[in-house]
Amino acid sequence: MTTLKTLLVAGLLLAPGMAAAQGCNYEKTTTAQSCAPGNVLDAETGTCVPEATG
């Protein structure tokens, strides 16, 4: 019975953290500002790609 209570309490303590971690990727988008220097945002794929030179 003590083990069951311990697991229940542990689950209740971890639940808010797990819910917050799940929301971290909610509507995550890449912007031109988040691209590394020398990269630009590709509007079609939404990813950073090397800047074309020449």
C-alpha positions as CSV (number, residue, x, y, z in Angstrom):
1,M,0.0,0.0,0.0
2,T,2.9,2.4,0.8
3,T,4.4,1.7,-2.6
4,L,1.1,2.5,-4.3
5,K,0.8,5.8,-2.4
6,T,4.4,6.7,-3.3
7,L,3.8,6.1,-7.0
8,L,0.6,8.0,-6.9
9,V,2.2,11.0,-5.2
10,A,5.2,10.9,-7.7
11,G,2.8,10.8,-10.6
12,L,0.9,13.8,-9.3
13,L,4.1,15.8,-8.7
14,L,5.4,15.0,-12.2
15,A,2.1,15.6,-14.1
16,P,2.3,19.5,-14.3
17,G,5.9,19.3,-15.6
18,M,5.0,16.8,-18.2
19,A,2.1,18.9,-19.3
20,A,4.3,22.0,-19.6
21,A,6.9,20.1,-21.6
22,Q,4.3,18.9,-24.0
23,G,3.3,22.4,-24.7
24,C,6.8,23.6,-25.6
25,N,6.4,22.7,-29.3
26,Y,3.0,24.3,-29.6
27,E,3.0,26.3,-32.8
28,K,6.8,26.3,-33.0
29,T,7.8,28.3,-36.0
30,T,11.1,29.2,-37.5
31,T,11.7,32.9,-38.3
32,A,14.4,34.6,-40.3
33,Q,15.7,36.0,-37.0
34,S,16.3,32.4,-35.7
35,C,18.5,31.4,-38.7
36,A,22.3,31.3,-38.1
37,P,24.4,33.9,-39.9
38,G,24.9,33.0,-43.5
39,N,21.5,31.3,-43.7
40,V,18.1,32.6,-44.8
41,L,14.6,31.4,-44.2
42,D,13.0,29.2,-46.9
43,A,9.4,30.2,-46.9
44,E,8.2,27.0,-48.6
45,T,9.7,24.6,-46.1
46,G,9.9,26.9,-43.1
47,T,13.6,26.0,-42.5
48,C,16.9,27.8,-42.6
49,V,19.0,27.2,-45.7
50,P,22.4,28.4,-46.7
51,E,22.3,31.8,-48.4
52,A,22.9,31.6,-52.2
53,T,25.9,33.7,-53.2
54,G,27.0,34.8,-56.6
